[in-house]
């Protein structure tokens, strides 16, 4: 995955996946998700107060194409933790409800978290790769 | 755009012994499938979902805009 190719977009995506402990590829931004599935996934991460980097795949269709080629996963969103694909919206929601997501992310499961809440707007929209790890 | 019945038949044909329920979540192109298949045994969720996605290849994201999945093994 870290091998250089003559495909800069693929290299940038692979690099971002390696570089960020938690990274979400989504439609839109965490503050303004452009799809219900992406919104649901952001909601689960925010409910756990888990820091994550986010990449909006919408500005360039090649991002999605190359991402799916790397991950062998056809749909958006895609959540990676520690360089590994965790899943899309369905798996993230299931793992959130079961407490596995908190475990994978190394955070505390909040009390009474039986459903992922909707994404709550917090910050102004960011442009591309957003690193919330400060 | 394949019908929910067609999707169900294709999943059950590709994964012998499986049962699938497919429902339309809106607009005819947001589908949700609940699949119980012996082939899922011992696989991670990721691998289970990939088995189903692989049946449809490029149709996912194309004619099938979104296929939401819930997978499990018969027990």
Backbone of each chain as ProteinMPNN parsed JSONL, in Angstrom:
{"seq_chain_A": "XXXXXXXXXXXXXXXXXXXXXXXXXXXXXXXXXXXXXXXXXXXXXXXXXXXXXXXXXXXXXXXXXXXXXXXXXXXXXXXXXXXXXXXXXXXXXXXXXXXXXXXXXXXXXXXXXXXXXXXXXXXXXXXXXXXXXX", "coords_chain_A": {"N_chain_A": [[0.824, -1.199, 0.0], [2.101, 1.153, 0.539], [3.762, 1.466, -1.515], [5.204, 3.339, -4.147], [3.507, 4.492, -6.968], [2.81, 5.29, -10.411], [0.664, 6.793, -10.061], [-0.605, 9.46, -8.806], [-2.912, 10.163, -7.32], [-3.809, 7.779, -6.227], [-1.571, 7.211, -4.666], [-1.66, 9.346, -2.859], [-4.015, 8.812, -1.479], [-3.486, 6.284, -0.386], [-1.347, 7.033, 1.2], [-2.588, 8.779, 3.009], [-4.261, 7.017, 4.347], [-2.43, 5.426, 5.652], [-1.151, 7.272, 7.222], [-2.985, 8.452, 8.99], [-4.409, 7.582, 12.052], [-7.15, 7.169, 12.379], [-9.363, 7.376, 9.824], [-11.838, 8.708, 7.731], [-13.426, 8.219, 4.727], [-15.712, 9.979, 2.909], [-18.941, 11.214, 1.695], [-19.193, 14.555, 1.258], [-18.599, 16.734, 4.093], [-17.662, 16.285, 7.594], [-19.105, 18.258, 8.919], [-21.016, 18.932, 7.1], [-22.456, 16.563, 5.853], [-23.027, 14.818, 2.775], [-24.648, 12.743, 2.27], [-26.855, 10.294, 3.538], [-25.774, 7.938, 4.565], [-23.1, 8.548, 5.004], [-23.489, 10.567, 6.884], [-24.538, 9.141, 9.014], [-22.388, 7.568, 9.754], [-20.446, 9.449, 10.491], [-21.857, 10.454, 12.635], [-21.742, 8.325, 14.459], [-19.005, 8.216, 15.054], [-18.67, 10.735, 16.164], [-20.358, 10.55, 18.336], [-18.918, 8.927, 19.939], [-16.941, 10.58, 20.515], [-14.589, 10.404, 19.158], [-11.501, 11.204, 17.745], [-10.99, 11.956, 14.312], [-9.736, 11.839, 10.956], [-11.036, 13.259, 7.962], [-12.049, 12.718, 4.624], [-13.414, 14.225, 1.853], [-14.953, 12.707, -0.801], [-16.233, 13.668, -2.963], [-15.345, 15.94, -4.569], [-13.694, 15.069, -6.709], [-14.095, 12.564, -9.004], [-12.188, 10.605, -9.322], [-11.083, 10.099, -6.869], [-12.829, 8.427, -5.456], [-12.811, 6.238, -7.165], [-10.122, 5.374, -7.103], [-9.833, 4.936, -4.39], [-11.63, 2.797, -3.95], [-10.366, 0.912, -5.496], [-8.075, 0.467, -4.021], [-9.12, -0.391, -1.552], [-10.822, -2.427, -2.182], [-13.533, -2.208, -1.866], [-16.812, -1.32, -2.521], [-18.475, 0.842, -1.835], [-19.32, 4.069, -0.373], [-19.628, 5.569, 2.802], [-16.187, 4.867, 3.871], [-14.454, 3.554, 6.522], [-11.311, 3.681, 8.02], [-9.114, 2.246, 10.323], [-6.058, 2.362, 11.882], [-4.85, 1.857, 9.435], [-6.335, -0.172, 8.364], [-9.245, -1.289, 6.663], [-12.271, -0.84, 8.235], [-14.973, -0.833, 7.738], [-18.09, -0.053, 6.024], [-20.993, 2.088, 6.209], [-22.975, 0.374, 7.31], [-21.582, -1.634, 8.754], [-20.118, -0.068, 10.534], [-22.217, 1.078, 11.98], [-23.375, -1.197, 13.159], [-21.202, -2.036, 14.704], [-20.921, 0.123, 16.344], [-23.249, 0.018, 17.859], [-22.87, -2.392, 19.202], [-20.729, -1.866, 20.756], [-18.266, -2.529, 19.867], [-17.018, -0.732, 18.185], [-16.114, 1.376, 19.78], [-14.237, -0.038, 21.171], [-12.381, -0.777, 19.16], [-11.529, 1.766, 18.508], [-10.421, 2.556, 20.801], [-11.731, 4.068, 22.76], [-14.102, 5.295, 25.241], [-17.266, 3.774, 25.514], [-20.174, 5.63, 25.378], [-22.802, 5.977, 27.85], [-25.998, 4.49, 27.349], [-25.97, 4.416, 24.555], [-27.528, 3.432, 22.189], [-28.176, 3.946, 19.653], [-26.898, 5.448, 16.725], [-26.573, 8.853, 16.742], [-27.698, 11.667, 14.739], [-25.424, 13.512, 12.694], [-23.901, 16.259, 14.224], [-23.552, 19.595, 13.503], [-20.473, 21.219, 13.956], [-17.943, 22.652, 13.481], [-16.865, 25.16, 11.06], [-17.142, 24.29, 7.555], [-14.545, 22.293, 6.15], [-11.869, 22.123, 3.741], [-10.413, 19.855, 2.311], [-8.62, 17.265, 3.173], [-9.106, 16.66, 6.451], [-7.644, 16.979, 9.494], [-8.263, 16.014, 12.617], [-6.735, 15.55, 14.756], [-5.238, 17.252, 16.056]], "CA_chain_A": [[0.0, 0.0, 0.0], [2.938, 2.331, 0.605], [4.599, 1.505, -2.704], [4.946, 4.445, -5.051], [3.102, 4.122, -8.309], [2.757, 6.519, -11.197], [-0.699, 7.266, -9.891], [-0.497, 10.337, -7.628], [-4.115, 10.163, -6.486], [-3.787, 6.55, -5.444], [-0.509, 7.363, -3.664], [-2.115, 10.283, -1.827], [-5.031, 8.125, -0.667], [-2.797, 5.25, 0.391], [-0.56, 7.741, 2.201], [-3.492, 9.303, 4.036], [-4.749, 5.873, 5.128], [-1.317, 4.993, 6.502], [-0.723, 8.358, 8.083], [-3.977, 8.815, 10.002], [-4.877, 6.42, 12.817], [-8.572, 6.983, 12.067], [-9.683, 8.239, 8.68], [-13.125, 8.4, 7.113], [-13.709, 8.719, 3.382], [-17.157, 10.2, 2.957], [-19.503, 12.198, 0.783], [-19.361, 15.778, 2.022], [-17.695, 16.919, 5.229], [-18.334, 15.947, 8.861], [-20.032, 19.324, 9.273], [-22.086, 18.963, 6.103], [-22.438, 15.308, 5.086], [-23.855, 14.932, 1.577], [-25.349, 11.479, 2.07], [-27.321, 9.777, 4.819], [-24.875, 6.894, 5.07], [-21.939, 9.255, 5.539], [-23.936, 11.282, 8.077], [-24.718, 8.157, 10.075], [-21.061, 7.122, 10.173], [-19.886, 10.581, 11.231], [-22.597, 10.526, 13.893], [-21.234, 7.293, 15.372], [-17.673, 8.629, 15.508], [-18.816, 11.91, 17.034], [-20.983, 10.111, 19.581], [-17.853, 8.332, 20.747], [-15.948, 11.613, 20.73], [-13.341, 9.859, 18.623], [-10.889, 12.062, 16.733], [-10.801, 11.29, 13.02], [-9.517, 12.634, 9.759], [-12.112, 12.993, 7.007], [-11.791, 13.116, 3.239], [-14.599, 14.314, 0.998], [-14.608, 12.084, -2.08], [-17.063, 14.219, -4.04], [-14.775, 16.927, -5.495], [-13.045, 14.464, -7.867], [-14.548, 11.162, -9.098], [-11.055, 9.673, -9.281], [-10.796, 9.749, -5.467], [-13.621, 7.257, -5.14], [-12.343, 5.152, -8.016], [-8.838, 4.872, -6.595], [-10.069, 4.419, -3.035], [-12.247, 1.473, -4.06], [-9.354, 0.007, -6.037], [-7.179, 0.13, -2.904], [-9.799, -1.064, -0.435], [-11.691, -3.506, -2.68], [-14.824, -1.97, -1.226], [-17.429, -0.513, -3.577], [-19.372, 1.929, -1.439], [-18.884, 5.168, 0.493], [-18.312, 5.861, 3.387], [-15.264, 3.814, 4.27], [-13.699, 3.934, 7.717], [-10.059, 2.949, 8.236], [-8.455, 2.427, 11.621], [-4.743, 1.738, 11.856], [-4.531, 1.443, 8.081], [-7.192, -1.281, 7.932], [-10.66, -0.986, 6.439], [-13.183, -1.361, 9.265], [-16.223, -1.105, 7.053], [-18.915, 1.049, 5.565], [-21.979, 2.602, 7.158], [-23.689, -0.711, 8.013], [-20.697, -2.284, 9.724], [-19.808, 0.909, 11.58], [-23.403, 1.207, 12.832], [-23.469, -2.424, 13.963], [-20.108, -2.059, 15.682], [-21.207, 1.172, 17.332], [-24.295, -0.468, 18.755], [-22.386, -3.499, 20.018], [-19.606, -1.425, 21.582], [-16.986, -2.908, 19.247], [-16.374, 0.427, 17.561], [-15.384, 2.051, 20.858], [-13.09, -0.892, 21.473], [-11.413, -0.631, 18.069], [-11.003, 3.127, 18.524], [-9.778, 2.781, 22.091], [-12.422, 5.115, 23.521], [-15.181, 4.822, 26.115], [-18.623, 3.752, 24.972], [-21.044, 6.413, 26.257], [-23.962, 5.275, 28.393], [-27.242, 4.589, 26.588], [-25.712, 4.688, 23.147], [-28.011, 2.308, 21.392], [-28.379, 4.333, 18.265], [-26.033, 6.539, 16.309], [-27.332, 10.088, 16.511], [-27.345, 12.376, 13.522], [-24.241, 14.347, 12.812], [-24.17, 17.584, 14.734], [-22.567, 20.532, 12.973], [-19.642, 21.813, 14.997], [-17.021, 23.65, 12.956], [-17.109, 25.52, 9.67], [-16.687, 23.254, 6.626], [-13.147, 22.31, 5.747], [-11.729, 21.914, 2.314], [-10.175, 18.513, 1.821], [-8.3, 16.334, 4.245], [-9.185, 17.359, 7.717], [-7.03, 16.194, 10.559], [-8.764, 16.527, 13.887], [-5.929, 14.959, 15.827], [-4.56, 18.39, 16.69]], "C_chain_A": [[0.857, 1.248, 0.0], [3.849, 2.434, -0.615], [4.199, 2.674, -3.59], [4.517, 3.894, -6.408], [3.161, 5.397, -9.143], [1.349, 7.096, -11.156], [-0.763, 8.131, -8.635], [-1.729, 10.316, -6.736], [-4.14, 8.915, -5.611], [-2.732, 6.638, -4.333], [-0.969, 8.258, -2.51], [-3.124, 9.606, -0.899], [-4.36, 7.083, 0.223], [-1.976, 5.892, 1.507], [-1.427, 8.235, 3.35], [-3.989, 8.175, 4.942], [-3.669, 5.406, 6.106], [-1.024, 6.006, 7.602], [-1.687, 8.618, 9.236], [-4.494, 7.571, 10.732], [-6.347, 6.114, 12.537], [-8.92, 7.931, 10.933], [-10.955, 7.752, 8.004], [-13.192, 9.037, 5.73], [-15.22, 8.796, 3.25], [-17.606, 11.126, 1.835], [-19.836, 13.442, 1.604], [-18.35, 15.835, 3.146], [-18.413, 16.499, 6.507], [-19.372, 16.993, 9.249], [-21.22, 19.378, 8.327], [-22.044, 17.688, 5.259], [-23.418, 15.399, 3.923], [-24.647, 13.658, 1.311], [-25.699, 10.928, 3.446], [-26.376, 8.753, 5.431], [-23.616, 7.527, 5.679], [-22.304, 9.966, 6.847], [-24.022, 10.337, 9.28], [-23.351, 7.728, 10.648], [-20.346, 8.213, 10.971], [-20.547, 10.663, 12.606], [-22.077, 9.529, 14.917], [-19.873, 7.699, 15.918], [-17.772, 9.807, 16.476], [-19.457, 11.534, 18.362], [-19.951, 9.492, 20.52], [-16.761, 9.343, 21.061], [-14.579, 11.158, 20.244], [-12.764, 10.827, 17.594], [-10.709, 11.305, 15.423], [-10.486, 12.306, 11.935], [-10.636, 12.285, 8.789], [-11.722, 13.503, 5.626], [-13.112, 13.099, 2.484], [-14.227, 13.749, -0.372], [-15.312, 12.756, -3.264], [-16.334, 15.149, -5.025], [-14.159, 16.31, -6.753], [-13.419, 12.982, -7.936], [-13.405, 10.158, -9.016], [-10.732, 9.254, -7.85], [-11.543, 8.466, -5.124], [-13.125, 6.032, -5.902], [-11.067, 4.523, -7.449], [-8.996, 4.291, -5.194], [-10.626, 2.996, -3.103], [-11.268, 0.452, -4.631], [-8.4, -0.451, -4.926], [-7.891, -0.77, -1.907], [-10.58, -2.292, -0.872], [-13.06, -3.422, -2.023], [-15.579, -0.99, -2.098], [-18.137, 0.753, -3.127], [-18.679, 2.942, -0.539], [-19.957, 5.326, 1.559], [-17.452, 4.615, 3.618], [-14.434, 4.324, 5.449], [-12.466, 3.044, 7.862], [-9.533, 3.267, 9.624], [-7.133, 1.667, 11.571], [-4.396, 1.176, 10.485], [-5.405, 0.331, 7.541], [-8.615, -0.794, 7.715], [-11.504, -1.653, 7.524], [-14.522, -1.686, 8.634], [-16.892, 0.149, 6.548], [-19.951, 1.391, 6.626], [-22.654, 1.483, 7.963], [-22.836, -1.311, 9.118], [-20.373, -1.33, 10.874], [-21.0, 1.053, 12.536], [-23.56, -0.018, 13.739], [-22.419, -2.443, 15.066], [-20.299, -0.993, 16.749], [-22.201, 0.645, 18.36], [-23.787, -1.565, 19.689], [-21.235, -3.092, 20.949], [-18.256, -1.764, 20.977], [-16.251, -1.714, 18.657], [-15.542, 1.178, 18.6], [-14.103, 1.28, 21.176], [-11.976, -0.703, 20.435], [-10.738, 0.744, 18.132], [-10.289, 3.451, 19.828], [-10.398, 3.92, 22.874], [-13.522, 4.48, 24.372], [-16.501, 4.834, 25.367], [-19.506, 4.579, 25.895], [-22.233, 5.59, 26.721], [-25.165, 5.5, 27.478], [-27.012, 4.96, 25.138], [-26.22, 3.527, 22.324], [-28.294, 2.694, 19.956], [-27.483, 5.504, 17.908], [-26.869, 7.786, 16.068], [-26.909, 10.73, 15.194], [-26.108, 13.232, 13.768], [-24.643, 15.743, 13.296], [-23.116, 18.544, 14.18], [-21.77, 21.172, 14.108], [-18.803, 22.957, 14.438], [-17.428, 24.054, 11.54], [-16.565, 24.441, 8.735], [-15.205, 23.413, 6.285], [-13.035, 21.911, 4.295], [-11.515, 20.452, 1.94], [-9.887, 17.542, 2.947], [-8.284, 17.108, 5.547], [-8.6, 16.474, 8.802], [-7.474, 16.789, 11.89], [-7.926, 16.011, 15.049], [-5.15, 16.027, 16.57], [-3.092, 18.086, 16.939]], "O_chain_A": [[0.421, 2.296, -0.476], [4.623, 3.384, -0.734], [3.016, 2.965, -3.763], [5.106, 2.942, -6.919], [3.521, 6.46, -8.637], [0.905, 7.785, -12.075], [-0.95, 7.617, -7.532], [-1.607, 10.44, -5.517], [-4.449, 8.977, -4.421], [-2.965, 6.199, -3.207], [-0.705, 7.972, -1.342], [-3.091, 9.804, 0.316], [-4.626, 7.005, 1.423], [-1.913, 5.371, 2.621], [-1.052, 8.125, 4.518], [-4.121, 8.353, 6.152], [-3.963, 5.037, 7.242], [-0.699, 5.656, 8.737], [-1.258, 8.967, 10.336], [-4.96, 6.623, 10.1], [-6.744, 4.951, 12.467], [-8.787, 9.147, 11.068], [-11.131, 6.562, 7.741], [-13.032, 10.249, 5.586], [-15.924, 7.806, 3.452], [-16.798, 11.731, 1.13], [-20.652, 13.392, 2.524], [-17.371, 15.089, 3.161], [-19.637, 16.37, 6.513], [-20.4, 16.661, 9.839], [-22.305, 19.817, 8.708], [-21.646, 17.722, 4.094], [-24.498, 15.975, 4.052], [-25.248, 13.51, 0.248], [-24.935, 11.078, 4.399], [-26.195, 8.701, 6.648], [-23.135, 7.098, 6.728], [-21.523, 9.967, 7.799], [-23.635, 10.682, 10.397], [-23.193, 7.552, 11.856], [-19.72, 7.937, 11.995], [-19.882, 10.911, 13.612], [-21.979, 9.843, 16.103], [-19.611, 7.544, 17.111], [-17.055, 9.869, 17.475], [-19.143, 12.124, 19.396], [-20.1, 9.532, 21.741], [-15.794, 9.042, 21.761], [-13.551, 11.481, 20.837], [-13.466, 11.23, 16.666], [-10.316, 10.138, 15.428], [-10.907, 13.462, 11.988], [-11.13, 11.158, 8.784], [-11.142, 14.58, 5.485], [-13.831, 12.1, 2.475], [-13.308, 14.241, -1.026], [-15.024, 12.451, -4.422], [-16.669, 15.151, -6.21], [-14.108, 16.981, -7.784], [-13.095, 12.223, -7.022], [-13.621, 8.993, -8.681], [-10.171, 8.18, -7.631], [-10.965, 7.531, -4.569], [-13.034, 4.935, -5.351], [-10.956, 3.303, -7.333], [-8.374, 3.285, -4.853], [-10.154, 2.102, -2.401], [-11.329, -0.73, -4.295], [-7.974, -1.606, -4.897], [-7.345, -1.783, -1.468], [-10.963, -3.112, -0.038], [-13.663, -4.436, -1.671], [-15.053, 0.081, -2.399], [-18.379, 1.648, -3.938], [-17.592, 2.694, -0.016], [-21.137, 5.22, 1.225], [-17.93, 3.482, 3.567], [-13.803, 5.378, 5.378], [-12.563, 1.817, 7.832], [-9.513, 4.425, 10.043], [-7.098, 0.477, 11.257], [-3.73, 0.146, 10.379], [-5.247, -0.077, 6.39], [-9.128, 0.016, 8.487], [-11.456, -2.87, 7.706], [-15.137, -2.702, 8.959], [-16.35, 1.251, 6.626], [-19.805, 1.029, 7.794], [-22.878, 1.633, 9.165], [-23.283, -1.48, 10.253], [-20.355, -1.731, 12.038], [-20.819, 1.14, 13.75], [-23.841, 0.111, 14.93], [-22.7, -2.813, 16.206], [-19.899, -1.166, 17.9], [-22.018, 0.805, 19.566], [-24.225, -1.658, 20.836], [-20.82, -3.864, 21.813], [-17.219, -1.349, 21.493], [-15.021, -1.681, 18.629], [-14.405, 1.569, 18.331], [-13.044, 1.861, 21.415], [-10.81, -0.502, 20.773], [-9.547, 0.879, 17.853], [-9.634, 4.486, 19.949], [-9.699, 4.657, 23.569], [-13.828, 3.295, 24.242], [-16.816, 5.796, 24.667], [-19.591, 4.275, 27.085], [-22.625, 4.624, 26.067], [-25.323, 6.577, 26.903], [-27.775, 5.733, 24.56], [-25.435, 2.726, 21.818], [-28.619, 1.838, 19.134], [-27.327, 6.44, 18.693], [-27.791, 7.758, 15.253], [-25.884, 10.37, 14.615], [-25.801, 13.614, 14.897], [-25.619, 16.32, 12.817], [-21.919, 18.326, 14.37], [-22.343, 21.615, 15.104], [-18.938, 24.101, 14.873], [-18.233, 23.378, 10.9], [-15.615, 23.746, 9.093], [-14.695, 24.525, 6.152], [-13.992, 21.422, 3.694], [-12.384, 19.863, 1.297], [-10.806, 17.051, 3.602], [-7.544, 18.078, 5.713], [-9.036, 15.338, 8.99], [-7.112, 17.912, 12.242], [-8.367, 16.037, 16.197], [-4.49, 15.756, 17.573], [-2.367, 18.93, 17.466]]}, "seq_chain_B": "XXXXXXXXXXXXXXXXXXXXXXXXXXXXXXXXXXXXXXXXXXXXXXXXXXXXXXXXXXXXXXXXXXXXXXXXXXX", "coords_chain_B": {"N_chain_B": [[-32.238, -0.849, -13.652], [-32.076, -3.313, -11.259], [-34.678, -5.381, -9.872], [-35.96, -5.787, -6.486], [-36.564, -8.449, -6.093], [-35.026, -9.691, -8.055], [-32.457, -9.112, -7.163], [-32.498, -10.536, -4.777], [-32.75, -13.176, -5.735], [-30.363, -13.415, -7.122], [-28.45, -13.22, -5.11], [-29.086, -15.477, -3.576], [-28.619, -17.467, -5.431], [-25.909, -17.202, -5.914], [-24.8, -17.749, -3.484], [-25.097, -20.664, -2.394], [-27.586, -22.209, -0.416], [-28.12, -20.029, 1.078], [-30.27, -17.494, 2.532], [-32.016, -14.645, 1.514], [-33.278, -11.416, 2.2], [-34.678, -8.73, 0.617], [-35.187, -5.315, 0.629], [-36.725, -2.294, -0.482], [-35.391, 0.764, 0.158], [-36.066, 3.2, -0.566], [-36.858, 5.13, -3.347], [-36.153, 3.135, -5.077], [-33.531, 2.638, -5.668], [-32.003, 2.567, -3.439], [-31.22, 0.021, -1.633], [-31.854, -2.513, 0.802], [-30.396, -5.357, 2.099], [-30.844, -8.336, 3.851], [-28.939, -10.943, 4.718], [-28.53, -14.353, 5.209], [-26.143, -16.719, 5.396], [-24.41, -19.802, 4.958], [-21.844, -19.636, 3.997], [-20.704, -17.487, 5.229], [-19.649, -18.214, 7.567], [-17.142, -18.009, 9.994], [-15.973, -15.814, 8.818], [-14.885, -12.366, 8.781], [-16.906, -9.391, 9.284], [-16.398, -7.589, 7.251], [-15.389, -9.29, 5.236], [-17.629, -10.875, 4.83], [-19.478, -8.992, 3.835], [-18.112, -8.291, 1.522], [-18.3, -10.635, 0.021], [-20.957, -10.552, -0.754], [-21.117, -8.058, -2.079], [-19.414, -8.617, -4.184], [-20.92, -10.166, -5.88], [-22.333, -8.39, -7.355], [-20.577, -6.584, -8.437], [-19.592, -3.927, -10.514], [-22.111, -2.896, -10.615], [-22.894, -1.939, -8.181], [-23.112, 1.228, -6.89], [-23.532, 2.034, -9.382], [-26.141, 1.153, -11.319], [-27.325, 0.055, -9.042], [-27.627, 2.082, -6.592], [-27.115, 2.167, -3.84], [-26.431, -0.45, -1.639], [-27.413, -1.619, 1.204], [-26.26, -3.654, 3.826], [-26.939, -6.467, 5.923], [-25.505, -9.019, 7.498], [-25.377, -12.498, 8.396], [-24.716, -15.708, 9.951], [-26.273, -18.934, 9.563], [-27.729, -20.307, 12.482]], "CA_chain_B": [[-32.25, -1.046, -12.198], [-32.61, -4.632, -10.906], [-35.736, -5.366, -8.859], [-35.564, -6.399, -5.21], [-36.66, -9.9, -6.296], [-33.871, -10.122, -8.842], [-31.3, -9.038, -6.258], [-32.616, -11.658, -3.848], [-32.446, -14.408, -6.459], [-28.932, -13.474, -7.475], [-27.679, -13.527, -3.887], [-29.328, -16.866, -3.174], [-27.988, -18.339, -6.43], [-24.452, -17.108, -5.796], [-24.408, -18.322, -2.192], [-26.031, -21.774, -2.21], [-27.964, -22.46, 0.975], [-28.386, -18.762, 1.768], [-31.567, -16.846, 2.35], [-31.858, -13.193, 1.453], [-34.467, -10.568, 2.145], [-34.25, -7.452, 0.042], [-36.256, -4.32, 0.654], [-36.441, -0.998, -1.087], [-35.315, 1.782, 1.204], [-36.476, 4.506, -1.077], [-36.446, 5.515, -4.687], [-35.868, 1.977, -5.909], [-32.105, 2.378, -5.849], [-31.383, 2.366, -2.126], [-31.75, -1.267, -1.224], [-31.295, -3.109, 2.01], [-30.465, -6.813, 2.042], [-30.489, -9.113, 5.033], [-28.496, -12.2, 4.124], [-28.059, -15.398, 6.111], [-25.479, -17.659, 4.503], [-23.396, -20.646, 5.598], [-20.518, -19.233, 3.51], [-20.174, -16.405, 6.074], [-19.061, -18.809, 8.766], [-15.715, -17.799, 10.221], [-15.474, -14.626, 8.12], [-15.143, -11.062, 9.386], [-18.033, -8.689, 8.641], [-15.876, -7.05, 5.99], [-15.322, -10.373, 4.249], [-19.014, -11.266, 4.54], [-20.079, -7.996, 2.943], [-17.437, -8.364, 0.222], [-18.871, -11.767, -0.714], [-22.218, -10.113, -1.366], [-20.827, -6.995, -3.046], [-18.755, -9.187, -5.36], [-21.941, -10.713, -6.783], [-22.882, -7.318, -8.192], [-19.481, -5.87, -9.105], [-19.718, -2.509, -10.828], [-23.494, -2.404, -10.502], [-22.964, -1.168, -6.939], [-22.64, 2.578, -7.182], [-24.09, 2.342, -10.694], [-27.591, 0.942, -11.288], [-27.702, -0.095, -7.638], [-26.929, 3.222, -5.992], [-26.626, 1.777, -2.519], [-26.935, -1.717, -1.132], [-27.106, -1.701, 2.615], [-26.203, -5.081, 4.124], [-26.856, -7.047, 7.255], [-25.145, -10.408, 7.21], [-25.194, -13.383, 9.54], [-24.632, -17.125, 9.616], [-27.373, -19.701, 10.152], [-27.265, -20.931, 13.718]], "C_chain_B": [[-32.867, -2.4, -11.853], [-33.671, -4.519, -9.802], [-35.234, -6.027, -7.578], [-35.599, -7.926, -5.328], [-35.443, -10.442, -7.032], [-32.611, -10.144, -7.962], [-31.315, -10.249, -5.315], [-32.225, -12.965, -4.531], [-30.957, -14.528, -6.759], [-28.08, -13.779, -6.255], [-27.839, -15.007, -3.534], [-28.693, -17.854, -4.161], [-26.466, -18.361, -6.253], [-23.946, -17.753, -4.5], [-25.368, -19.467, -1.866], [-26.305, -22.033, -0.725], [-28.293, -21.189, 1.732], [-29.843, -18.363, 1.624], [-31.334, -15.339, 2.401], [-33.221, -12.529, 1.488], [-33.992, -9.229, 1.634], [-35.418, -6.49, 0.084], [-35.775, -3.015, 0.054], [-36.494, 0.058, 0.005], [-35.676, 3.157, 0.683], [-35.945, 4.743, -2.472], [-36.115, 4.355, -5.606], [-34.385, 1.72, -6.107], [-31.317, 2.389, -4.532], [-31.98, 1.089, -1.547], [-31.098, -1.73, 0.067], [-31.484, -4.614, 1.92], [-30.039, -7.409, 3.376], [-30.175, -10.515, 4.537], [-27.994, -13.136, 5.211], [-27.44, -16.473, 5.229], [-24.441, -18.494, 5.249], [-21.975, -20.254, 5.191], [-19.879, -18.153, 4.398], [-19.433, -16.942, 7.295], [-17.557, -18.539, 8.854], [-15.142, -16.561, 9.54], [-15.756, -13.367, 8.939], [-16.333, -10.421, 8.671], [-17.61, -8.145, 7.274], [-15.912, -8.13, 4.904], [-16.719, -10.851, 3.868], [-19.654, -10.285, 3.557], [-19.44, -8.047, 1.553], [-17.996, -9.503, -0.619], [-20.146, -11.351, -1.434], [-21.956, -9.032, -2.421], [-20.243, -7.568, -4.345], [-19.746, -9.773, -6.361], [-22.362, -9.64, -7.795], [-21.816, -6.456, -8.878], [-19.757, -4.393, -9.291], [-21.142, -1.974, -10.746], [-23.701, -1.607, -9.219], [-22.365, 0.2, -7.21], [-23.088, 3.012, -8.57], [-25.602, 2.188, -10.618], [-28.122, 0.726, -9.872], [-26.953, 0.987, -6.876], [-26.334, 2.842, -4.641], [-27.264, 0.463, -2.113], [-26.455, -1.834, 0.304], [-27.205, -3.168, 3.024], [-26.263, -5.373, 5.608], [-26.632, -8.532, 7.035], [-25.037, -11.211, 8.503], [-25.124, -14.822, 9.059], [-25.844, -17.839, 10.202], [-26.886, -20.331, 11.453], [-28.387, -21.698, 14.38]], "O_chain_B": [[-34.048, -2.624, -12.119], [-33.57, -3.671, -8.915], [-34.223, -6.73, -7.579], [-34.769, -8.617, -4.737], [-34.902, -11.494, -6.692], [-31.813, -11.079, -8.021], [-30.292, -10.894, -5.087], [-31.466, -13.762, -3.979], [-30.373, -15.608, -6.66], [-27.097, -14.514, -6.35], [-26.865, -15.698, -3.235], [-28.28, -18.946, -3.772], [-25.822, -19.397, -6.421], [-22.816, -18.236, -4.432], [-26.345, -19.269, -1.144], [-25.392, -22.07, 0.1], [-28.698, -21.244, 2.893], [-30.552, -18.822, 0.728], [-30.563, -14.835, 3.217], [-34.185, -13.009, 0.891], [-33.028, -8.659, 2.146], [-36.515, -6.813, -0.373], [-34.589, -2.684, 0.081], [-37.507, 0.224, 0.685], [-35.599, 4.152, 1.404], [-34.756, 4.581, -2.747], [-35.828, 4.559, -6.786], [-34.01, 0.686, -6.661], [-30.096, 2.233, -4.535], [-33.101, 1.084, -1.038], [-29.958, -1.386, 0.377], [-32.595, -5.094, 1.694], [-29.015, -7.034, 3.949], [-31.046, -11.197, 3.998], [-27.147, -12.77, 6.026], [-28.13, -17.075, 4.406], [-23.685, -17.971, 6.068], [-21.02, -20.498, 5.928], [-18.671, -17.927, 4.334], [-18.693, -16.219, 7.962], [-16.806, -18.804, 7.915], [-13.949, -16.285, 9.669], [-16.729, -13.305, 9.689], [-16.72, -10.854, 7.586], [-18.346, -8.226, 6.291], [-16.405, -7.901, 3.8], [-16.964, -11.193, 2.711], [-20.285, -10.687, 2.58], [-20.117, -7.873, 0.539], [-18.153, -9.362, -1.831], [-20.386, -11.745, -2.576], [-22.506, -9.086, -3.521], [-20.526, -7.086, -5.442], [-19.449, -9.866, -7.551], [-22.702, -9.946, -8.938], [-22.125, -5.692, -9.793], [-20.114, -3.691, -8.345], [-21.365, -0.765, -10.8], [-24.554, -0.723, -9.154], [-21.243, 0.311, -7.702], [-23.037, 4.194, -8.907], [-26.28, 2.97, -9.951], [-29.227, 1.157, -9.541], [-25.777, 0.823, -6.553], [-25.183, 3.163, -4.346], [-28.476, 0.281, -2.226], [-25.287, -2.103, 0.584], [-28.138, -3.858, 2.613], [-25.719, -4.639, 6.433], [-27.473, -9.218, 6.455], [-24.663, -10.689, 9.554], [-25.433, -15.119, 7.905], [-26.387, -17.409, 11.22], [-25.763, -20.831, 11.523], [-28.186, -22.295, 15.438]]}, "name": "protein", "num_of_chains": 2, "seq": "XXXXXXXXXXXXXXXXXXXXXXXXXXXXXXXXXXXXXXXXXXXXXXXXXXXXXXXXXXXXXXXXXXXXXXXXXXXXXXXXXXXXXXXXXXXXXXXXXXXXXXXXXXXXXXXXXXXXXXXXXXXXXXXXXXXXXXXXXXXXXXXXXXXXXXXXXXXXXXXXXXXXXXXXXXXXXXXXXXXXXXXXXXXXXXXXXXXXXXXXXXXXXXXXX"}
